[in-house]
Amino acid sequence: MSRATLPFDTITIERSSDVPVHRQIYDRLRSYILRGLLPPGSRLPSTRDFAATLSVARNSVIAAYEQLLIEGYIESKVGFGTVVSQALGRSQSKLQSTLPQRSPELSQRGAMIGNQPHFGRSPRKLNFHPGYPETEAFPFLVWSRLLARRARSRSEDILTYFSFCGHPDLREAIAQYVAVARGVVCTPQQVIVVTGAQAGLDLLARTLLDPGDTAWLEEPGYIGARAALLAGGARIAPLRVSEDGWSLSDPELPAPRLIYITPSCQWPTGVIMRLEERLQLLELASHYNAWIVEDDYDGEYRFRGKPVSAMQGLDSSDRVIYVGTFGKTLFSSLRIGYLIVPTALVEPIDRALAITGQFAPLIMQGALADFIREGHFATHLKRMRSLYAVRQAYLLQLCTTQLSEWMNVPANESGIQLLGRFRRPFDDRCVAQEAALHGIDAQPLSANFNSDEPQHGLLLGYARLAEREIQAAVVGLGEVFHTFDAQHTMSRPRRGKMVPQH
Amino acid sequence: MSRATLPFDTITIERSSDVPVHRQIYDRLRSYILRGLLPPGSRLPSTRDFAATLSVARNSVIAAYEQLLIEGYIESKVGFGTVVSQALGRSQSKLQSTLPQRSPELSQRGAMIGNQPHFGRSPRKLNFHPGYPETEAFPFLVWSRLLARRARSRSEDILTYFSFCGHPDLREAIAQYVAVARGVVCTPQQVIVVTGAQAGLDLLARTLLDPGDTAWLEEPGYIGARAALLAGGARIAPLRVSEDGWSLSDPELPAPRLIYITPSCQWPTGVIMRLEERLQLLELASHYNAWIVEDDYDGEYRFRGKPVSAMQGLDSSDRVIYVGTFGKTLFSSLRIGYLIVPTALVEPIDRALAITGQFAPLIMQGALADFIREGHFATHLKRMRSLYAVRQAYLLQLCTTQLSEWMNVPANESGIQLLGRFRRPFDDRCVAQEAALHGIDAQPLSANFNSDEPQHGLLLGYARLAEREIQAAVVGLGEVFHTFDAQHTMSRPRRGKMVPQH
């Protein structure tokens, strides 16, 4: 038994600290033991002596010793008192000295997932980032009341999961909604509630693809889908989209296992898939026996006529999976989206969700079901559709009068963003960087190109901007373009690289 | 131009239906077109004639035609009226006849993920399933008030994501809590909020492992961790655990990239890892440069003394990732868990979460932060600790007096379940099946074995059961055991197979 080498009276207790005295003593002794200052076998003072030395209550020392005893740092030796555990010897010293202190690294897959391009957002900028709805007009009082009611209910159905596919009320409400609003044909059992559309895409990539499988992704196409497909190990083949539609007859396209499309309002071009293209795509998918993932990310917003029905309703071979979200109709931090899957997928997806944890809290699901069933959702959607139509018209008008020299901004019958294509060979990442300096967040079009030489322009999400903000943003963009004109500079972007936005 | 072959007067409108008349007309015509009953070029009646035939308002027919026009099913021919679109020709007929109607299948990975063993729960049974806290005592009124307050606030921080790692208030509250309660050393920035511990395990397996990498999993060990590791493509090597501790010196263990452990209360044995084992494990992990994932799934519940501090606090080489959850301290459908990660992982995990969508709604996060900061969490935890201690003592007493012939049920200083090991060679899956017939849900011990010949017993999660329910469940189990005694039957289980529980 070695004697403690540490003068215990050098330990100081901070009486003004929030940390309880016994915890301070425990922390100090534990640290000394781990750092080797109190080697195994070192004898600790008696609780009485130590309390007197520190001028603290003896109970505080007893509590600290008890915890150290429970955790194995010290032991009690009959007839000798309390000593640092002998068992610690080897490991303790080794840990302090000879071990390499390098940290492990991410896996290759992890690094790939963690390095996908992303667009940071800034709370103080005029936010043109597409995909964010207006929240000013959202009935938060109603929402708060519905949430509180479900939380108070204490009923078994919001406390325990019997299915990972979602709350029965919400699955039913969604099934009814998509049937009427989107022409989707399904039973409530085919509805899978997930923590947002992105989670749904991630889940589908993992359960429908094996690493190395080919997926068709629209080119240009949605960054979030690309990231989910890559994270699932897919090889991506570009299904090219232009104003003329989808290049479904492209002979270079390899046989796919999955086809990701945004037929109701193509991201980012805004093109709507014609019925004959839809039928041809179903035919192709059937030929290859491939899945179709139909991302209907903002199919609800169509300003003239009714929204175009979803492809899912045309499918008679159980290969179309419909992806919907409330993030663009209510608010993005709600984190509730849904998949409509063929019946055969329900059971395996339920099990997969038990592993991936991509399911939303039941209280929120219950409240959302009430929000839909009590008519608040339909009312809100109708109001937003009118509001966004006005905002789009205003933005279009300002772009035409003030920015048409630099950007061609066609109207969009649907969606909550406009695409402005540059008329001059500016690099849109540089323009976006310059715009950020003017307090404007906008997404460069080129970021949506995965395979081809990118086109340049800006995606202008106008849903969240009031008219005065739209005006300020357009004026700001005009200044940015003037700067670029003045510089006469132009650098061709390197393919596939992202310039950091912040 | 072919004439329509369809007698339009056979279309019937259900006036009592909830579906609007124009939608019924649209649905009927669309279906006829897609089924080839109205071939391309077929002429439709004028809206006036059709309205008269159906005895409906002409506006209803106009609305139906407009939608069919928008969606491309019909077109307007000058001087001829409305016809089924010619463009549909080829695809439409093909879709109806020659195409194979087989559906695609899950990927191999998807099938593996979807086939992991699971335990269904039944709302009407005495629920011994481990891991579920008592919810009767949860202050739902407080919770409902906090939720409503955050929802009403409309503040930017609960409406938009600036970081995917979680709400700043909650990250701070968690960092403070784990420092005091669990000896975890971290800044709020190291806290990553996820949709439950399971989501955290899934995320870690995907970002820290590549397919084929070796992970050590305790044997017996937690099913959910096994599923997450397998879903991430890991090869699993068994780190054997017995009452004597962890077999850290097992020469057959291959070099790991990740080590999953439950040191505070080993799942399912309840063994607590000794300090010297913890130090040895850190040494081993350092030697292999492996990650340690420390799942502290119910480290909060220790009935004698204070909870044992987490391993994370012993780590000086940034390799321990701590996994915590509120699912066992508050209620499971809350779906909020957290990871404490080394600083270098924060940024890549933030990006990964943007892709996987495993993040909790901000309103819930904000309300939970308030719940912790206003002291409700500490109060609730203290009450539950007392309640569970009483329940464990009661269950132990009844098991000793009534079931000791068949099961050895030692006390557990920590956790919210007891492990009963069979004294006779019963197959625990058969016992669990029989118990289910007696209205009792319990998990067979053997399900937690991944590599070795399983031991048999039952995991008894007592947290949710009131004393009268504990009594009824023990009586029920006694009857089950009597049945097995009477049958004198015993079938050795096949390794690794699960008998369906329902």
Chai-1 contact restraints between the chains, C-beta under 6 A:
chainA,res_idxA,chainB,res_idxB,connection_type,confidence,min_distance_angstrom,max_distance_angstrom,comment,restraint_id
A,E66,B,G305,contact,1.0,0.0,6.0,A-B,restraint_1
A,Q67,B,K306,contact,1.0,0.0,6.0,A-B,restraint_2
A,I70,B,G305,contact,1.0,0.0,6.0,A-B,restraint_3
A,E71,B,L275,contact,1.0,0.0,6.0,A-B,restraint_4
A,E71,B,V308,contact,1.0,0.0,6.0,A-B,restraint_5
A,E71,B,S309,contact,1.0,0.0,6.0,A-B,restraint_6
A,G72,B,R274,contact,1.0,0.0,6.0,A-B,restraint_7
A,G72,B,L275,contact,1.0,0.0,6.0,A-B,restraint_8
A,Y73,B,L275,contact,1.0,0.0,6.0,A-B,restraint_9
A,A87,B,E276,contact,1.0,0.0,6.0,A-B,restraint_10
A,L88,B,E276,contact,1.0,0.0,6.0,A-B,restraint_11
A,S91,B,E276,contact,1.0,0.0,6.0,A-B,restraint_12
A,S91,B,L279,contact,1.0,0.0,6.0,A-B,restraint_13
A,S91,B,Q280,contact,1.0,0.0,6.0,A-B,restraint_14
A,S91,B,E283,contact,1.0,0.0,6.0,A-B,restraint_15
A,Q92,B,L279,contact,1.0,0.0,6.0,A-B,restraint_16
A,K94,B,E283,contact,1.0,0.0,6.0,A-B,restraint_17
A,L95,B,L279,contact,1.0,0.0,6.0,A-B,restraint_18
A,L99,B,S286,contact,1.0,0.0,6.0,A-B,restraint_19
A,Q101,B,S317,contact,1.0,0.0,6.0,A-B,restraint_20
A,S103,B,D318,contact,1.0,0.0,6.0,A-B,restraint_21
A,S103,B,R319,contact,1.0,0.0,6.0,A-B,restraint_22
A,P104,B,N289,contact,1.0,0.0,6.0,A-B,restraint_23
A,P104,B,W291,contact,1.0,0.0,6.0,A-B,restraint_24
A,P104,B,R319,contact,1.0,0.0,6.0,A-B,restraint_25
A,L106,B,T207,contact,1.0,0.0,6.0,A-B,restraint_26
A,L106,B,P348,contact,1.0,0.0,6.0,A-B,restraint_27
A,S107,B,L208,contact,1.0,0.0,6.0,A-B,restraint_28
A,S107,B,L209,contact,1.0,0.0,6.0,A-B,restraint_29
A,S107,B,D210,contact,1.0,0.0,6.0,A-B,restraint_30
A,Q108,B,D210,contact,1.0,0.0,6.0,A-B,restraint_31
A,R109,B,D210,contact,1.0,0.0,6.0,A-B,restraint_32
A,G110,B,T207,contact,1.0,0.0,6.0,A-B,restraint_33
A,G110,B,L208,contact,1.0,0.0,6.0,A-B,restraint_34
A,I113,B,A352,contact,1.0,0.0,6.0,A-B,restraint_35
A,I113,B,I355,contact,1.0,0.0,6.0,A-B,restraint_36
A,G114,B,P348,contact,1.0,0.0,6.0,A-B,restraint_37
A,G114,B,R351,contact,1.0,0.0,6.0,A-B,restraint_38
A,G114,B,A352,contact,1.0,0.0,6.0,A-B,restraint_39
A,H118,B,R351,contact,1.0,0.0,6.0,A-B,restraint_40
A,H118,B,A354,contact,1.0,0.0,6.0,A-B,restraint_41
A,R121,B,F162,contact,1.0,0.0,6.0,A-B,restraint_42
A,P123,B,E156,contact,1.0,0.0,6.0,A-B,restraint_43
A,T135,B,L159,contact,1.0,0.0,6.0,A-B,restraint_44
A,F140,B,A151,contact,1.0,0.0,6.0,A-B,restraint_45
A,F140,B,R152,contact,1.0,0.0,6.0,A-B,restraint_46
A,F140,B,R154,contact,1.0,0.0,6.0,A-B,restraint_47
A,W143,B,A151,contact,1.0,0.0,6.0,A-B,restraint_48
A,S144,B,A148,contact,1.0,0.0,6.0,A-B,restraint_49
A,S144,B,A151,contact,1.0,0.0,6.0,A-B,restraint_50
A,S144,B,R152,contact,1.0,0.0,6.0,A-B,restraint_51
A,L147,B,L147,contact,1.0,0.0,6.0,A-B,restraint_52
A,L147,B,A151,contact,1.0,0.0,6.0,A-B,restraint_53
A,A148,B,S144,contact,1.0,0.0,6.0,A-B,restraint_54
A,A148,B,A148,contact,1.0,0.0,6.0,A-B,restraint_55
A,A151,B,F140,contact,1.0,0.0,6.0,A-B,restraint_56
A,A151,B,W143,contact,1.0,0.0,6.0,A-B,restraint_57
A,A151,B,S144,contact,1.0,0.0,6.0,A-B,restraint_58
A,A151,B,L147,contact,1.0,0.0,6.0,A-B,restraint_59
A,R152,B,F140,contact,1.0,0.0,6.0,A-B,restraint_60
A,R152,B,S144,contact,1.0,0.0,6.0,A-B,restraint_61
A,R154,B,F140,contact,1.0,0.0,6.0,A-B,restraint_62
A,E156,B,P123,contact,1.0,0.0,6.0,A-B,restraint_63
A,L159,B,T135,contact,1.0,0.0,6.0,A-B,restraint_64
A,L159,B,F331,contact,1.0,0.0,6.0,A-B,restraint_65
A,L159,B,S333,contact,1.0,0.0,6.0,A-B,restraint_66
A,F162,B,R121,contact,1.0,0.0,6.0,A-B,restraint_67
A,T195,B,T195,contact,1.0,0.0,6.0,A-B,restraint_68
A,T195,B,G357,contact,1.0,0.0,6.0,A-B,restraint_69
A,G196,B,G357,contact,1.0,0.0,6.0,A-B,restraint_70
A,Q198,B,G357,contact,1.0,0.0,6.0,A-B,restraint_71
A,A199,B,G357,contact,1.0,0.0,6.0,A-B,restraint_72
A,D202,B,T356,contact,1.0,0.0,6.0,A-B,restraint_73
A,D202,B,G357,contact,1.0,0.0,6.0,A-B,restraint_74
A,T207,B,L106,contact,1.0,0.0,6.0,A-B,restraint_75
A,T207,B,G110,contact,1.0,0.0,6.0,A-B,restraint_76
A,L208,B,S107,contact,1.0,0.0,6.0,A-B,restraint_77
A,L208,B,G110,contact,1.0,0.0,6.0,A-B,restraint_78
A,L209,B,S107,contact,1.0,0.0,6.0,A-B,restraint_79
A,D210,B,S107,contact,1.0,0.0,6.0,A-B,restraint_80
A,D210,B,Q108,contact,1.0,0.0,6.0,A-B,restraint_81
A,D210,B,R109,contact,1.0,0.0,6.0,A-B,restraint_82
A,A227,B,I355,contact,1.0,0.0,6.0,A-B,restraint_83
A,A228,B,I355,contact,1.0,0.0,6.0,A-B,restraint_84
A,A231,B,I355,contact,1.0,0.0,6.0,A-B,restraint_85
A,R274,B,G72,contact,1.0,0.0,6.0,A-B,restraint_86
A,L275,B,E71,contact,1.0,0.0,6.0,A-B,restraint_87
A,L275,B,G72,contact,1.0,0.0,6.0,A-B,restraint_88
A,E276,B,A87,contact,1.0,0.0,6.0,A-B,restraint_89
A,E276,B,L88,contact,1.0,0.0,6.0,A-B,restraint_90
A,E276,B,S91,contact,1.0,0.0,6.0,A-B,restraint_91
A,L279,B,S91,contact,1.0,0.0,6.0,A-B,restraint_92
A,L279,B,Q92,contact,1.0,0.0,6.0,A-B,restraint_93
A,L279,B,L95,contact,1.0,0.0,6.0,A-B,restraint_94
A,Q280,B,S91,contact,1.0,0.0,6.0,A-B,restraint_95
A,E283,B,S91,contact,1.0,0.0,6.0,A-B,restraint_96
A,E283,B,K94,contact,1.0,0.0,6.0,A-B,restraint_97
A,S286,B,L99,contact,1.0,0.0,6.0,A-B,restraint_98
A,N289,B,P104,contact,1.0,0.0,6.0,A-B,restraint_99
A,W291,B,P104,contact,1.0,0.0,6.0,A-B,restraint_100
A,G305,B,I70,contact,1.0,0.0,6.0,A-B,restraint_101
A,K306,B,Q67,contact,1.0,0.0,6.0,A-B,restraint_102
A,V308,B,E71,contact,1.0,0.0,6.0,A-B,restraint_103
A,S309,B,E71,contact,1.0,0.0,6.0,A-B,restraint_104
A,S317,B,Q101,contact,1.0,0.0,6.0,A-B,restraint_105
A,D318,B,S103,contact,1.0,0.0,6.0,A-B,restraint_106
A,R319,B,S103,contact,1.0,0.0,6.0,A-B,restraint_107
A,R319,B,P104,contact,1.0,0.0,6.0,A-B,restraint_108
A,F331,B,L159,contact,1.0,0.0,6.0,A-B,restraint_109
A,S333,B,L159,contact,1.0,0.0,6.0,A-B,restraint_110
A,S333,B,L362,contact,1.0,0.0,6.0,A-B,restraint_111
A,R335,B,P361,contact,1.0,0.0,6.0,A-B,restraint_112
A,P348,B,L106,contact,1.0,0.0,6.0,A-B,restraint_113
A,P348,B,G114,contact,1.0,0.0,6.0,A-B,restraint_114
A,R351,B,G114,contact,1.0,0.0,6.0,A-B,restraint_115
A,R351,B,H118,contact,1.0,0.0,6.0,A-B,restraint_116
A,A352,B,I113,contact,1.0,0.0,6.0,A-B,restraint_117
A,A352,B,G114,contact,1.0,0.0,6.0,A-B,restraint_118
A,A354,B,H118,contact,1.0,0.0,6.0,A-B,restraint_119
A,I355,B,I113,contact,1.0,0.0,6.0,A-B,restraint_120
A,I355,B,A227,contact,1.0,0.0,6.0,A-B,restraint_121
A,I355,B,A228,contact,1.0,0.0,6.0,A-B,restraint_122
A,I355,B,A231,contact,1.0,0.0,6.0,A-B,restraint_123
A,T356,B,D202,contact,1.0,0.0,6.0,A-B,restraint_124
A,G357,B,T195,contact,1.0,0.0,6.0,A-B,restraint_125
A,G357,B,G196,contact,1.0,0.0,6.0,A-B,restraint_126
A,G357,B,Q198,contact,1.0,0.0,6.0,A-B,restraint_127
A,G357,B,A199,contact,1.0,0.0,6.0,A-B,restraint_128
A,G357,B,D202,contact,1.0,0.0,6.0,A-B,restraint_129
A,G357,B,Q358,contact,1.0,0.0,6.0,A-B,restraint_130
A,Q358,B,G357,contact,1.0,0.0,6.0,A-B,restraint_131
A,Q358,B,Q358,contact,1.0,0.0,6.0,A-B,restraint_132
A,P361,B,R335,contact,1.0,0.0,6.0,A-B,restraint_133
A,P361,B,M364,contact,1.0,0.0,6.0,A-B,restraint_134
A,L362,B,S333,contact,1.0,0.0,6.0,A-B,restraint_135
A,M364,B,P361,contact,1.0,0.0,6.0,A-B,restraint_136
